[in-house]
């Protein structure tokens, strides 16, 4: 009930609802359309508000914080342009299955339907990018709708939810009671389904397990390790989910990504049973949908996913299991398959392919990023957090660093640039006691460098490895494959990255030779601030596998090449 005298304002009710649902940090670019909420947060210091420089940064930081903590991230943006800028984080949360609550300001209710300044109909705008979009037009409904928003964001396949907040609604007062959170309902695998999995594996000769998706816990990841170890099963991580299975474990055989080991892919096409846990089996993971035929795979497929609608949407599974990933991992942790030792040779072969591929070849370039990553992976603590932007350069850290819990790898399955630095800032604020490494290209860094000011303001400490080759390397790989020697729009005019980073108060230096990397890393980690190490790459070497000349030669040798 809306009242004119006592009670709490809508801003106060909303702030209390956020606290009640466990929110202790929110990322924002502040605007006048939610001033009552900001005023309420001033009196609730237990919810730390991180004021960012751009809405894209704020939304991505909230998304990354959710990946790291397992709780919905929260982002506050103003109406109109602010909401438009935040869509990159919303899209990433949707594709990455990350629980996120985006709070968006709105014009006063009496202005609606007049195309008032910065007015947008958000259900239409955000409908394809969110699990649910709602506008709170009655102050007394805030507890109800916030409660529902958190449940929708975290239930089933997690994802983003948008709540739209008319400015004047936040000024209304109400005596409405709070609505505390309730346990989430999660599906568990049934006995018949687990028996079907066992039956398929009983008859398998070349099985493979693929783990991906979200949400996972450290305990659930450990359960998958125990299941794989007990049965001598090879395990792949799906695209950019490298921290779900330890790469140092003998069962780990690689990541299914944009630039996977070709030898591994050839062998995986010979698998006869695929147990896919949590992954949607999307384009990068399935190598453009070629690892298995669509819609009926040659392999027997077990597809485990939290949302029934996703199972069978591309591939017809032999066994379909709707289950929470944590719950499924717990259910199969103790499963042992009679005669699984017959898979040992298959698993050892795939593991050997991974070991060979994860050993960086020595290159003649002044700075060899593969050797630098090999040096670093021996020195990173086991709980280090590594964040990635999008780009061809990620092939070096993804291929040559080691991952696995308790360490974390935060990367955009959506393929969004403008992610790595924002995610690193969020990680450093959520887990200040851990080493955070940001891997970003020169293109992505210049999309996000302003947030170094946010890191300075709030004491974020991390090391940025800035892979600088003066071009949009990932796009150029595709361009050279299709139109060799006909590049356009790829070259970048960059600033002096060292001076730029220093102007934000960060430690910064540039590395041109491989042998200088170790000393630069030591200085960066001892600086006590955010640090940027610019790595000067040879633009000829586009990623960890191919060079410009190799791509052009391959094109000339291919049938039908011009």
N, C-alpha and C positions, 0 to 999 in steps of 0.2 A: 504494500500500500504506500503510495506517495504522500508524504506529509509536508507541511510548510514550515513547521517549527523544529522540534527535536529530531532525534534519530541521526543516522550517519548520512553523509553525502554519498552519491554514487561512486565518487572517487575513493572514498574511505572503504565502502563495502567491497569494491573491486580489489583494493590493496590488501584487505584482510583475507579475501578469497584466495589471492595468490599465495599469501603466507600460509594459509591453511593447507594448501596443496603442495607445500614443500618448496616453494620457489625462494631461493636465497640470492639469486643473481638474475638480472634482466638487462638486456642490451637495447639501447634506444638512440634515436635522434629526436630530440625533444621538439614539440610543436605546440602551438596554442590551442589545438583542438582537444588536448587531454590535460589541460592545466589542473583540473581538480584531482586527477590521479597523481600527478607530480607533487601536488601540495600534500596529499595524503602520504606519499612515500617519504617525504621529508621527515615525518614523525615516526617512521618505521624503518630505522636504520638497519634492522636485521635483514632487509631485502636490499642488496647492494645494486644500485643503478649505475650501469656503465654507459656513459654518454659518448657516442661514437661520432665520427665525422661524416659518414655517409650511410644511408639506409641499407644499401647492399651489404656493407660491412657489418652493420648491426644484425641483419637477418642471418648472415652466414655464421657470425660468432654465436648466435643463439642456436643455430643448427649444430654446429660443432660441439658446443657445450652439452647438447642432448646426447650426441654420439658418445661422448666421454663419460657422462654421469649416468646414462640410462633413464634420466627423467626428462620430461618435455622441456625444451628450451623456450624462453619467452623473449619476444621482441616487441618493442613499442615504436610505432611510426605515426607520423601525422598524415592527414588526409591528402588525396590527390597525388602530387608529385612524390611525396614520401612513400605512399603505398606503391606507386609504380616502381620506384627504385628497389623496393624490398622483394620484388617478384623473383629475383635470382635465387635468394635464399629459400623462398617458398617452393620453387620448382625443384631445387636440389633436395629439400626435405621430402618432397613427394616421390622423386625417383629413387632416393636413397633409403626410403622407409624410416624416416627420422621423425619422432614426435616433436611437434613445434606448435606453439601458440603465438600467433601474430595478432597483436592488438592494434587496431587502426582507428584513428580519429575520423570523425564525420562532421559535416555541417550540422547546425541546430535543426531539430526536427521540423520546425516551421519553415525552413528553407528548402526542404526536400522537394524533388520533382520540378525545380525551377532552373536547373543547371546553375546553381549558385557557384561561386568561386571555389574551385577544387572539389566540387561534388562529383562522385563516381558511384555508380550502382555496383557494389562490390560482389554481390552474388553472381552477377554476370561476368565480371572481370576475373574473379578468382575461382570460379566454379571448376574449371578443368585442372587447376593447380592445387586444390585442397580437398581434404576429405569432407569438410563441412564448412559452410560460411553462414554466419548468423549476425543479425543486427539487433542489439539490445535497445529496445525503445521504451522499456519500462524499468525504472530503477530497481523495483522490488524483484525483478527476475534475474538480477546479476548473479546471486549465489547459485541458482538453478542452472543457468546457462554456462557459467564458468565450470561448474562441476561436470556438466555434460561435455564441454570442450576438452577437458583433460582426459576424460574417459575415451572419447572418440580418437584423440590424438595418439593414445597409447595402446588402444585395443586392436586385435587382429593384426593386419599389416599396418604398422605405425605410420604416421604421416602428419601433415600440417593441418591446422584448424585456424580459421580467421574469425575473430569477434570484432564487429564494427561498433564504435562507441560515439553516438551523437554527443556533441559538446555539451548541450544543455541537459541531457539525461544525467551526465556525471555531476551536475550541480544540484539535481533533485535530492531530497532527503527521504529516508525510508526507515521503518522499524523492522524490516525483513531480517529473519534469522539467517545465520550462516549455514552452509551445507558442507559438512566435512567430507573428505574423500572416502571412497569405499574400495575394497580390493577389486582388482580387475578380474574378469572372467576369462580364463584361458582354456583352450581345447587341449585335451590329452590324447595320445594315440591309444586305440583299443587293442585288446588281446588279439583279435583276428588280424588286424593290420600288422602288428608286430610279427605274427606268425607268417604272414605273407612275405614280409621282408626276409625272414629267416629262410623260407622256402626258396626264394629266388637266389639267395646267396649260397644255399646248399648245392645248387646246381650251376653255380657260376665258375668260369675258368679264368676270366680276366675282368674282375670287378674294379670299379673306381668310385670313390666318394668325393662329392663336391660340396663344400660348405660355403654358405654365404648368407646374405640377408641380415635381418635384425628383428627383434633384439636378442642379444646373447649376454651371458654373464661369464665371469672367469670360471666359475664352477662348471657351467655347461660346456665351455670350450675344453676344459679338462676331461669332461665325460666323453667327448668325441675322441680325444687323444687315447683314453683308456680303451674305448671300443676298437679303434684302429690298431692299436698296439696288440691287443689280445687276439686279433684275427689277421694280423699281417696284411692290412689293407692299405693301398696307396690313397692319399688324400690330396686333392687340389683345393685351393681357395678360389672362389669366384672373383670377378673383376673388382679390384680395390678393396677386398676384404682380407688383406694379408695377415691381420692380427688374430684371426680366428683359429689358426693352427700353427704350432711352432715350426719355423722353417729349419731349425736344427734337428728336428725329430726324424728318425729314419723312415717314417711313413709319409713325410711331406714330399711331394713330387713337383710342386710348382703352382704358379698363379695362371688362371685362364684370363688373359687380358688382351689388350689391343696388340701387343707385341710379345706374344708368348714364344717359348722355345719351339721351333718348328719340328724338331725331332720328337718332342713330347706329344705334340698335336697329332703327328702321324700315328703314334702308338695308341693314343686315346681313341682314335676312330675305330680301333680294333677291339675296344672293350665290349663285353657282352652284357654287363649289368652296370647301370649307373644309379647310384643312390645320391640324389640331389636334395640337400637339406638346407632350406632357407633361401636358396637362390631362385630368382624368377626364370633362370636360364635365358637371360636376355642376350642382345646382339653381341656385346664384347665377350661375354663368357662362352658363348657357343660359336665364336669365330664366324660371325655373320650367319648364324643358324646353319653351319655346315658340319659341326661335330656330330649332330644327329639329324636325321632327315625329318622334315616337317610334312604332315602333322604326326605321322606314325614312325617313331624311331626304329631303326634296326635293333638297337640295344633294348633290353628289358629296362624300363625306367621306373624307379621309385621316386616320387616327387612329394616332398614334405614341405608344406607351406602353411602359414597361419591363416591365410584367406582362401576360402574354398573357390572363390571366383577366379583366382590366379591359376589354380591347378588345371591343366588341360587347355589353357587359353592359347597356347602355341603347340605344345607337345602332348600327345595322348599318352598318359602314363599307364604302366602295367599295374602299379599299386599307387593309389592316391591317398594321401594322409593329410587331413587338416589337423594341425597341431601347433601349439606354441613350440618354438625352437628349443627353448630351455627345457620344456617338459619332454620333448622327444629325446633330447640328448640324455636326460636322466633315465629315460625308459630303456635305451639301448646300451647304456654304459656297461652293463654286465653281460650283454649278449655275446656268446661264443659260438662259433660255427665249427662243427665237426669237420676235420680235414682241411681247415683253412691254411695249413702249412703248404698246401699245393699252390698257393698264391705267392709264396715267398720269392720265387725267381722273378715273377712278373713285377712284384713290388720293388725288388732290388734293381731290376733293369730301369724302371722309371725313376727311382731314386738316383741312380748313377747318371742318368740324363740330366737330372736337376743339378747335381753336384758339378758336372762339367759346365753346365750353362751358367751357374752362379760363381764360377771362377773367372774373374775378368782377364781378358787377353791383354797383353802389354802392347800399348800403342806408341807410335813415334811422336805424337803430339807433345807440345811443351807441357800442357796440363792434361793429364789422363783422368777423367772423372771416374772411370771404373776402379783404378788403383786407389784413388782418394776414398771412394766408398768402402773398399775392402779394408783400408786402414781404419776408417771410422767404425765399421761394424764390430771390430774387435775391442772397441773402447766405449761404446755406448752402454749405459747401465741397462739391465734387463727390463726396467719399468719405464724406459724412455718413451716419449710420445713423438712420433714423426708425422708431420702433416705434409700434404701434397697439393700442389696446384694441378691444373691440367696442362698437358704439353708433352712433346716427344722426350724432353729431358728427363721425365720421370722414370724412363727406362733404366737409367743408371741406379738411382737409389732403390727402386722397387726390385730390381734384379739382383743387386749386389749387397744390400743390407739384409740383416736378419730380423725377423718379426715373430710375434707370438706373445700371448699373455704372460706376465702382467703388462708388457709393453703394448702400445696402441699405435695404430696407423689410421689417421683421419684423412680421407680423400673423397672427392665428389664422384660418386658413380654417375651422376648427371653429366660429367665431363665439363663442368663449369670452370672457366678461368676465374681469377679474382677470389680464389678460395683459400689457398695455402697460408698466406700471411694472416688472414682473418681467423682461420682455424687455430693457428699457432698462438695468436693473442688470447683467444678464448681458453685454450688449453693451459697457457701460463697463468691465467687468473683462476681457473678452476683447480689446478693442481700445481701451485707455486713451488712445491718441494721437488718436482720432477724435472728432468732435463727435457726440453722441448726443442725439436729441430724442425725448421720450416724449409721445405724444398719448393722452390719457385723459379720460373723462368723470367727473363727480362720483360717479356710481354705482360705476364700476369702481375709482376711486381709493380709496374707502373700503373696498373689498374687499381692498386690497393695501398700504395706507399703512404698515403695520408694518415692511415690508421696507426702508423708508428707514433703519431702524437697521442693516440689513445693509450698505446702501450706505455709511453712515458708518463702519462698522467696517472695511471693506475698501478705502475710498478711492474709491468709485465717483463719477464726475463726469458729470452729464447735466443736461438742462433738461427739466422736466416742463411741458407745456402742458395745464393742467387746465381743460377746457371745462365750465363750471358753468352749467347751466340749471335746477337744482333738481328734476330729474325723470328718469325712465327714458325718454329721448327716443325711442329706437328702438322700444320696445314701444308707446309712445303713438302713433307714426305709424300702426302697424297698428290700434290701438284706435280712433283717430279715423276711419280709413278704413271700418271695419266698423260701429262704433257711435258716430257723431259726437255730441260733447257729453256722452257717458256715460263719463267717465273714472273709473277707480277703481284704487288701488294704484300710481299713477304718481309722486306727489309724494314728494320726499325732504326729510328734516330733516337739514341738513348742519352740520358743525362750522365753526368759524372756521378755514379751510384755512391761512391764513397762520400763525396761532399754532401749529396742529398741525404743520406742516412745520418751523417753527422749533424746536419742542420736540425734533425729531429731529436738529437740527444743520444743517438745510438752509437755504440762502438762500430767502426767500419774499416775494412781494408780490402784490398784486391789481391787475388792470387793468380799468377800467370804460370807457375811451374808446380808440378806435382809435389816435388820435394819440399815446397814451402807450406803445404796445406796443414801439416801437423802443428807447426808453430803458430799459424794463424788461428787454428781451432783452440789452442791453449790460451791464447790471448783473448779470444772472444768469450770463452767460458769463464775466464777470470775477471772480465770487465765489470761485472755486477749490474749490467744494463742489458737491454736488448742489443743484439749485435748482428751485423750484416757482413758476410764474407762473399764478395763477388768472385765467382769462378769464371775465368775467361776461357771459353771453349773455342775449338776450331769449328768455324761454320760449315766446313766440308762434312764433318761427322754429325749427321742429323740426330741420331739416337744411338743407343747402345748396340744396335745391330747393323745399321745401314749408313752408307755415306752417299753424298750426291753422285759421285762417279759410279758407285755400284748400282744405284737405282737407274741411272741413265744407260749403263751397260746392259742391265737386265731387260730394260725396255727395248733396246736395239735388238737383243737376241730373241725376243718373244715373237711368235708367229703374228703376222699382220702389223708389225711395228712399222711406223713411217720413217 
